[in-house]
Structures are given as C-alpha cells and as structure tokens.
Amino acid sequence: MDGWVWWLIAAVGLGIPLVLTAMPEFGMVAVGAVAGAVTAALGAGPVLQVLVFAAVSVALIAVVRPIANRARRDRPRHLSGIDALKGRQAVVLERVDGSGGRIKLAGEVWSARSLDGDQIYEPGQQVDVVDIEGATAVVM
C-alpha cells in the first residue's frame, strides 16, 4: 500500500476517539494526518511526511485550543434554580422581620426573613434577595 493510504487510515483512527470522547485535540491531530497523506501523495519522503504531520498538528493545537478555551471561558453563565433568584428584587406581601414574613419573588409567594433580625419591611416595600435558605428567602 502507498504511504498516503496509511496516513488516511491513521486520520480515521484518530477521528474515532474524537467522536467518542468529544476531545477536539484528536481532530486536530487527524487533520495533521491528512496533511501527511497529502504530502505522501505529492511524492515526498517519509521524513517530510512526518514533519508536515507534526507541524500541522502542533500548529492547530497551539492556535485553535487557546481560542476555544477563551470562547468557553467568556461564555455568559446562565444561572438556574436558587442561584438565579439571589440578587433579584421582591415585593413584601406580609410584614417581614427576623422571624418571618411573605414576599412575592419571580411571580411566586415565598416565605422570607430579614437579613438583619431587627429590620422590618412592610407590605408593598421592595426588598433585595440576599440568599435562599431552604424555602425561605433572606432579604434586605
């Protein structure tokens, strides 16, 4: 068999773990193997084929991977559950003090208590949710 066929077999072999593990590095090395196959098809020797394979693979990993990591890190974070409720405003429905009360938070009625036990909030006031402890919102 010709050398380029071996390179394509290697590229397919590297593509399988890419699909199974979703690790893009395998794809970048597979592209390097395709570059080695093209080099072999053009009639270059084995040393040049391996150098092209290594250069393309390393270049892709060195350039693409930091870009992908930066894009993943800079992606906006979507909060859910109680984390999405922290920091939101609510309306006091029943007097809220250190021992309890009721608020309307995100369209739902929640039990609440004030962060500072001495602070009292009257119905109709706006409060900020500081924390959620079980089914009780801690407000200020």
Accessible surface in RSA format (square Angstrom, percent):
REM  Atomic radii and reference values for relative SASA: ProtOr
REM  Chains: A
REM  Algorithm: Lee & Richards
REM  Probe-radius: 1.40
REM  Slices: 20
REM RES _ NUM      All-atoms   Total-Side   Main-Chain    Non-polar    All polar
REM                ABS   REL    ABS   REL    ABS   REL    ABS   REL    ABS   REL
RES MET A   1   160.39  83.1  80.20  53.1  80.19 190.9  80.67  68.6  79.72 105.6
RES ASP A   2    89.30  62.6  81.90  81.5   7.39  17.5  14.05  33.1  75.25  75.1
RES GLY A   3    34.56  42.6   0.00   N/A  34.56  42.6  22.02  60.4  12.54  28.1
RES TRP A   4    99.83  40.1  99.65  48.2   0.18   0.4  89.38  47.7  10.45  16.9
RES VAL A   5    36.31  23.9  36.25  32.8   0.06   0.1  36.31  31.5   0.00   0.0
RES TRP A   6   140.35  56.3 136.46  66.1   3.89   9.1 124.11  66.2  16.24  26.4
RES TRP A   7    38.91  15.6  37.81  18.3   1.11   2.6  33.46  17.8   5.45   8.8
RES LEU A   8    69.54  38.7  69.21  49.5   0.33   0.8  69.45  48.8   0.09   0.2
RES ILE A   9    87.35  49.7  83.14  61.9   4.21  10.1  85.50  61.6   1.85   5.0
RES ALA A  10    41.80  38.4  30.82  47.6  10.98  25.0  40.75  57.4   1.05   2.8
RES ALA A  11    10.23   9.4   7.09  10.9   3.14   7.2   7.35  10.4   2.88   7.6
RES VAL A  12   102.04  67.1  95.80  86.7   6.24  15.0 101.29  88.0   0.75   2.0
RES GLY A  13    37.20  45.9   0.00   N/A  37.20  45.9  27.92  76.6   9.28  20.8
RES LEU A  14    43.45  24.2  43.38  31.0   0.07   0.2  43.38  30.5   0.07   0.2
RES GLY A  15    18.32  22.6   0.00   N/A  18.32  22.6  18.32  50.3   0.00   0.0
RES ILE A  16    98.00  55.8  94.94  70.7   3.06   7.4  97.72  70.4   0.28   0.7
RES PRO A  17    35.36  25.8  33.78  30.8   1.58   5.7  35.36  29.2   0.00   0.0
RES LEU A  18    57.42  32.0  55.53  39.7   1.89   4.8  55.53  39.0   1.89   5.1
RES VAL A  19   122.21  80.4  97.16  88.0  25.05  60.4 103.19  89.7  19.01  51.6
RES LEU A  20   139.48  77.7 105.50  75.5  33.98  85.4 107.90  75.8  31.58  85.0
RES THR A  21    72.77  51.8  47.71  48.4  25.06  59.7  54.64  73.4  18.13  27.4
RES ALA A  22    83.20  76.5  59.10  91.2  24.10  54.8  65.75  92.6  17.46  46.2
RES MET A  23    91.27  47.3  91.16  60.3   0.11   0.3  67.41  57.3  23.86  31.6
RES PRO A  24    69.41  50.6  65.67  59.9   3.74  13.6  67.98  56.1   1.43   8.9
RES GLU A  25    41.08  23.6  40.90  30.9   0.18   0.4  27.80  53.8  13.27  10.8
RES PHE A  26    62.86  31.4  62.15  38.5   0.71   1.8  62.67  38.0   0.19   0.5
RES GLY A  27    13.35  16.5   0.00   N/A  13.35  16.5  12.67  34.8   0.67   1.5
RES MET A  28    15.54   8.0  14.26   9.4   1.28   3.1  15.07  12.8   0.47   0.6
RES VAL A  29    34.18  22.5  34.18  30.9   0.00   0.0  34.18  29.7   0.00   0.0
RES ALA A  30    12.17  11.2  12.07  18.6   0.10   0.2  12.17  17.1   0.00   0.0
RES VAL A  31    79.06  52.0  78.44  71.0   0.62   1.5  78.70  68.4   0.36   1.0
RES GLY A  32     0.00   0.0   0.00   N/A   0.00   0.0   0.00   0.0   0.00   0.0
RES ALA A  33     0.19   0.2   0.19   0.3   0.00   0.0   0.19   0.3   0.00   0.0
RES VAL A  34    65.02  42.8  65.02  58.9   0.00   0.0  65.02  56.5   0.00   0.0
RES ALA A  35    21.89  20.1  14.85  22.9   7.04  16.0  20.70  29.1   1.19   3.2
RES GLY A  36     0.00   0.0   0.00   N/A   0.00   0.0   0.00   0.0   0.00   0.0
RES ALA A  37     5.04   4.6   4.46   6.9   0.58   1.3   4.76   6.7   0.28   0.7
RES VAL A  38    82.79  54.5  80.65  73.0   2.15   5.2  82.74  71.9   0.05   0.1
RES THR A  39    15.58  11.1  14.33  14.5   1.25   3.0   7.97  10.7   7.61  11.5
RES ALA A  40    15.27  14.0   1.88   2.9  13.39  30.5   1.88   2.6  13.39  35.5
RES ALA A  41    68.12  62.6  35.29  54.5  32.83  74.7  38.75  54.6  29.37  77.8
RES LEU A  42   149.52  83.3 114.65  82.0  34.86  87.6 118.84  83.5  30.68  82.6
RES GLY A  43    65.06  80.2   0.00   N/A  65.06  80.2  33.42  91.7  31.64  70.9
RES ALA A  44    25.87  23.8   7.91  12.2  17.95  40.8  18.41  25.9   7.46  19.8
RES GLY A  45    37.86  46.7   0.00   N/A  37.86  46.7  28.14  77.2   9.71  21.8
RES PRO A  46   101.64  74.1 100.69  91.8   0.95   3.4 101.58  83.9   0.06   0.3
RES VAL A  47   112.10  73.8 108.16  97.9   3.93   9.5 111.71  97.1   0.39   1.1
RES LEU A  48    90.33  50.3  88.30  63.2   2.03   5.1  88.82  62.4   1.51   4.1
RES GLN A  49    20.36  11.4  20.36  14.9   0.00   0.0   0.19   0.4  20.17  15.3
RES VAL A  50    81.72  53.8  81.72  74.0   0.00   0.0  81.72  71.0   0.00   0.0
RES LEU A  51   106.82  59.5 104.17  74.5   2.64   6.6 104.49  73.4   2.32   6.3
RES VAL A  52    40.06  26.4  37.76  34.2   2.30   5.5  40.03  34.8   0.03   0.1
RES PHE A  53    49.36  24.7  49.36  30.6   0.00   0.0  49.36  29.9   0.00   0.0
RES ALA A  54    41.79  38.4  38.82  59.9   2.98   6.8  41.79  58.9   0.00   0.0
RES ALA A  55    62.42  57.4  49.18  75.9  13.24  30.1  59.32  83.5   3.10   8.2
RES VAL A  56    44.12  29.0  41.12  37.2   2.99   7.2  44.06  38.3   0.06   0.1
RES SER A  57     8.59   7.3   8.59  11.5   0.00   0.0   8.59  18.3   0.00   0.0
RES VAL A  58    98.56  64.9  97.38  88.2   1.18   2.9  98.01  85.2   0.55   1.5
RES ALA A  59    52.60  48.4  45.52  70.2   7.08  16.1  52.02  73.3   0.57   1.5
RES LEU A  60    48.70  27.1  48.15  34.4   0.55   1.4  48.69  34.2   0.01   0.0
RES ILE A  61    55.02  31.3  53.31  39.7   1.71   4.1  53.31  38.4   1.71   4.6
RES ALA A  62    63.59  58.5  41.40  63.9  22.20  50.5  50.94  71.7  12.65  33.5
RES VAL A  63    90.12  59.3  84.68  76.7   5.44  13.1  88.66  77.0   1.46   4.0
RES VAL A  64    58.44  38.5  58.06  52.6   0.38   0.9  58.39  50.7   0.06   0.2
RES ARG A  65   111.54  46.8 111.04  56.6   0.50   1.2  10.69  14.6 100.85  61.1
RES PRO A  66    61.62  44.9  54.22  49.4   7.40  26.9  59.09  48.8   2.54  15.8
RES ILE A  67    94.78  53.9  93.86  69.9   0.92   2.2  93.86  67.6   0.92   2.5
RES ALA A  68    42.06  38.7  32.45  50.1   9.61  21.9  38.78  54.6   3.28   8.7
RES ASN A  69    51.67  35.6  49.21  47.6   2.45   5.9  14.39  34.6  37.28  36.0
RES ARG A  70   118.04  49.6 117.79  60.0   0.25   0.6  39.18  53.5  78.86  47.8
RES ALA A  71    65.97  60.7  48.87  75.4  17.10  38.9  58.12  81.8   7.85  20.8
RES ARG A  72   144.85  60.8 132.39  67.5  12.46  29.7  51.42  70.3  93.42  56.6
RES ARG A  73   168.41  70.7 138.54  70.6  29.87  71.1  76.86 105.0  91.55  55.5
RES ASP A  74    97.87  68.6  70.19  69.9  27.68  65.5  33.02  77.7  64.85  64.7
RES ARG A  75   156.39  65.7 137.62  70.2  18.78  44.7  50.57  69.1 105.82  64.1
RES PRO A  76    97.44  71.0  83.83  76.4  13.61  49.5  94.11  77.7   3.33  20.7
RES ARG A  77   191.12  80.2 160.41  81.8  30.70  73.1  73.73 100.8 117.39  71.1
RES HIS A  78   160.94  88.0 133.54  92.8  27.40  70.1  95.17  98.1  65.77  76.5
RES LEU A  79    90.91  50.6  65.32  46.7  25.59  64.3  67.23  47.2  23.69  63.7
RES SER A  80    87.11  73.6  75.18 100.3  11.94  27.5  42.81  91.2  44.30  62.1
RES GLY A  81    57.63  71.1   0.00   N/A  57.63  71.1  44.33 121.7  13.30  29.8
RES ILE A  82    83.25  47.4  80.65  60.1   2.60   6.3  80.65  58.1   2.60   7.0
RES ASP A  83    64.36  45.1  60.53  60.2   3.83   9.1   7.83  18.4  56.53  56.4
RES ALA A  84    36.17  33.3  25.94  40.0  10.22  23.3  27.62  38.9   8.55  22.6
RES LEU A  85    24.56  13.7  24.56  17.6   0.00   0.0  24.56  17.2   0.00   0.0
RES LYS A  86    83.19  40.6  67.15  41.2  16.04  38.2  30.46  27.4  52.72  56.2
RES GLY A  87    61.23  75.5   0.00   N/A  61.23  75.5  33.52  92.0  27.71  62.1
RES ARG A  88   110.58  46.4 105.54  53.8   5.05  12.0  28.65  39.1  81.94  49.7
RES GLN A  89   115.81  64.8  95.17  69.6  20.64  49.2  27.21  57.9  88.60  67.2
RES ALA A  90     2.44   2.2   0.00   0.0   2.44   5.6   2.44   3.4   0.00   0.0
RES VAL A  91    54.60  35.9  54.60  49.4   0.00   0.0  54.60  47.4   0.00   0.0
RES VAL A  92     1.79   1.2   0.00   0.0   1.79   4.3   0.00   0.0   1.79   4.9
RES LEU A  93    73.44  40.9  54.93  39.3  18.51  46.5  57.16  40.1  16.27  43.8
RES GLU A  94    99.21  57.0  96.56  73.1   2.65   6.3  34.73  67.2  64.48  52.6
RES ARG A  95   120.41  50.6 109.25  55.7  11.17  26.6  38.57  52.7  81.85  49.6
RES VAL A  96     0.00   0.0   0.00   0.0   0.00   0.0   0.00   0.0   0.00   0.0
RES ASP A  97    37.36  26.2  37.36  37.2   0.00   0.0   6.72  15.8  30.64  30.6
RES GLY A  98    26.98  33.3   0.00   N/A  26.98  33.3   9.16  25.2  17.82  39.9
RES SER A  99   108.45  91.6  68.74  91.7  39.72  91.5  53.78 114.5  54.68  76.6
RES GLY A 100    22.97  28.3   0.00   N/A  22.97  28.3  20.58  56.5   2.39   5.3
RES GLY A 101    18.33  22.6   0.00   N/A  18.33  22.6   8.17  22.4  10.16  22.8
RES ARG A 102    99.35  41.7  99.35  50.6   0.00   0.0   9.73  13.3  89.62  54.3
RES ILE A 103     0.00   0.0   0.00   0.0   0.00   0.0   0.00   0.0   0.00   0.0
RES LYS A 104    97.69  47.7  93.04  57.1   4.66  11.1  37.24  33.5  60.45  64.4
RES LEU A 105     0.16   0.1   0.16   0.1   0.00   0.0   0.16   0.1   0.00   0.0
RES ALA A 106    50.34  46.3  16.00  24.7  34.34  78.1  25.91  36.5  24.43  64.7
RES GLY A 107    61.43  75.8   0.00   N/A  61.43  75.8  28.22  77.4  33.22  74.4
RES GLU A 108   104.94  60.2 100.29  75.9   4.65  11.1  36.02  69.7  68.91  56.3
RES VAL A 109    90.47  59.5  61.99  56.1  28.48  68.6  61.99  53.9  28.48  77.2
RES TRP A 110    38.91  15.6  35.29  17.1   3.61   8.5  37.33  19.9   1.57   2.6
RES SER A 111    35.08  29.6  32.57  43.5   2.51   5.8  26.18  55.7   8.90  12.5
RES ALA A 112     0.73   0.7   0.00   0.0   0.73   1.7   0.00   0.0   0.73   1.9
RES ARG A 113    70.77  29.7  70.77  36.1   0.00   0.0  23.07  31.5  47.70  28.9
RES SER A 114     0.34   0.3   0.07   0.1   0.26   0.6   0.07   0.2   0.26   0.4
RES LEU A 115    94.21  52.5  75.45  54.0  18.76  47.2  75.45  53.0  18.76  50.5
RES ASP A 116    82.80  58.0  75.53  75.2   7.27  17.2  32.82  77.3  49.98  49.8
RES GLY A 117    48.33  59.6   0.00   N/A  48.33  59.6  25.78  70.8  22.55  50.5
RES ASP A 118   129.90  91.0 105.79 105.3  24.11  57.0  34.66  81.6  95.24  95.0
RES GLN A 119    77.22  43.2  73.35  53.6   3.87   9.2   8.66  18.4  68.56  52.0
RES ILE A 120    70.60  40.2  56.21  41.9  14.39  34.7  56.21  40.5  14.39  39.0
RES TYR A 121    24.23  11.3  24.23  13.8   0.00   0.0  14.17  10.6  10.06  12.4
RES GLU A 122    84.47  48.5  84.47  63.9   0.00   0.0  50.66  98.0  33.81  27.6
RES PRO A 123    78.69  57.3  56.39  51.4  22.29  81.0  56.81  46.9  21.88 136.0
RES GLY A 124    56.11  69.2   0.00   N/A  56.11  69.2  32.19  88.3  23.92  53.6
RES GLN A 125    81.37  45.5  74.88  54.7   6.49  15.5  32.61  69.4  48.76  37.0
RES GLN A 126   107.67  60.2  83.42  61.0  24.25  57.7  44.67  95.1  63.00  47.8
RES VAL A 127     3.15   2.1   0.00   0.0   3.15   7.6   3.15   2.7   0.00   0.0
RES ASP A 128    61.60  43.2  61.49  61.2   0.12   0.3  14.89  35.0  46.71  46.6
RES VAL A 129     2.68   1.8   0.00   0.0   2.68   6.5   0.00   0.0   2.68   7.3
RES VAL A 130    58.46  38.5  39.74  36.0  18.72  45.1  44.58  38.7  13.87  37.6
RES ASP A 131    46.48  32.6  46.48  46.3   0.00   0.0  11.98  28.2  34.50  34.4
RES ILE A 132    10.99   6.3   0.45   0.3  10.54  25.4   0.45   0.3  10.54  28.6
RES GLU A 133    85.22  48.9  72.74  55.0  12.47  29.7  35.85  69.3  49.37  40.3
RES GLY A 134    73.64  90.8   0.00   N/A  73.64  90.8  45.90 126.0  27.73  62.1
RES ALA A 135    76.24  70.1  64.29  99.2  11.95  27.2  67.18  94.6   9.06  24.0
RES THR A 136    38.06  27.1  38.06  38.6   0.00   0.0  14.16  19.0  23.89  36.1
RES ALA A 137     0.00   0.0   0.00   0.0   0.00   0.0   0.00   0.0   0.00   0.0
RES VAL A 138     1.93   1.3   1.93   1.7   0.00   0.0   1.93   1.7   0.00   0.0
RES VAL A 139     0.00   0.0   0.00   0.0   0.00   0.0   0.00   0.0   0.00   0.0
RES MET A 140   111.55  57.8  97.26  64.4  14.29  34.0  91.77  78.0  19.78  26.2
END  Absolute sums over single chains surface
CHAIN  1 A     8914.7       7217.3       1697.4       5867.4       3047.3
END  Absolute sums over all chains
TOTAL          8914.7       7217.3       1697.4       5867.4       3047.3
